């Protein structure tokens, strides 16, 4: 493969002299009379993990860090002034810590606490923010609280940009709320709560601040702009909550879904395996509040139209991080873990008079969530995975024979672990096998035909985590996104074997990321889709319902030798009566293309259509928060008369062509 840096010159030259200069001619045939496999509604989806501050500090709209004072250093994220005591006999059993504000000594004007938020408390002018706190006056009387959103100047000089007063007047714990409306936009504000004069001792627990305007208006809600970007993909499946966080570094850190349902005040804080980046940068304040929990994940799946796909711990911790045998759960001690899986299915689908279905109903969703899939284990490997998976499969099959089980092929796209696990997954009769591949450009360029030779009878493929990265750079520039588009033609052509595919990871905060590339980047006020996001969106929105063979010289286009760097696939969209052809040109040259629609009935033809193109002359170009629209799909109308269509596919571009059929 040529180094992509050198190809830039050719791209520019080709563009400047017009496509005709180097264009090779390619004649492709869409075999309309040979419709192939059904394309699953779950084919293109999303994978969410709390990495890169994707949940707390990201999608989960809570703005207060360590709201329950349960980080290992209980006052992490907080500054205190005056009389403040940490206590641990609070009203919420699983989050017992709270703070007591007592009258300030002469050295301080007031007693109070200040929260730094996640990389600041970011507020927008004129928007409303709902503050809430659980409080009581332990000695009786009335305590007056002043709640302030303040700008970031030092404490003495700072400006209050929104203020509200709350009176706490009960000896019993009660929830108090106030809505604040900042008069300016501020990315790095702080939240302060002061005890006003005359100072009466007051206890505070679960201090929270949310925008009122969350996704769908839910109070324990999601950041609207981020959730909207997920919906805009039109995903078919939503995998959650990880990733490595399902496993944990120690078994007690594993993601436990039962800790993430019920009242948010009583969901315990959990460690996050992503304290560390792969370069060992440490994020000491990265914990999971559980506020974005399994109920919220199911609800989000429903609201964005995606099938939920929860991943559960199989009794193994992250094998990368901790390979000590004693760190894992013994095979004969898995009952609790298996019960978690069975109870989860009941939580999602069970009747409202079942134990877990009742909780779902109490949380606001009496109707079942319609769970169809469950994944057991993330990137596990070796016999230790298989021997643990087996009893899960047996128990789930017995209780819920219709639920489809997703097993793992390990962390690698090929090699020993992969070769060992695939036959084992066949043996245990997994319905789908989760494959992961974070791989460089040459891998993606060489894998156009990856699934052509897969066994058609065994488990189906779930390409559960993948992204192309250019060694060392690993950012979201254009070229890897183009190669993802090229590779995905192979997923689509093999839709009889590949039933799901989800790019990863989904979100990254520009001030706190552990992994890249990622699909959507954000700061506290803004967010932007990457070129990879648009590739995923183009596939999901143009999924179609049935594969149609598309050949050049009777062979599929996989970018292989002699195919001018072209990758392509075609589908029939039965809902709209349209053919959709996707072509990725990974070469530096423009490619002339004649699309012939073969096998059409005499009275039928192609009338018109659209061509949507993702293209950049600069392969290193990337969208940024300041320039979010640099790379985005551009749609043009085309007219077609008859049964063939001529076009030129620009160098390094991805084109999605939709054609109407005329009778
Ligand atoms: O997406 C980041 C990580 O990559 C996931 O947690 C893990 O499954 C994979 O190794």
Boltz pocket constraint, residues with backbone or C-beta under 6 A from the ligand:
constraints:
  - pocket:
      binder: B
      contacts: [[A, 49], [A, 51], [A, 242], [A, 243], [A, 244], [A, 245], [A, 378], [A, 379], [A, 411], [A, 436], [A, 465], [A, 504], [A, 505], [A, 515]]
      max_distance: 6.0
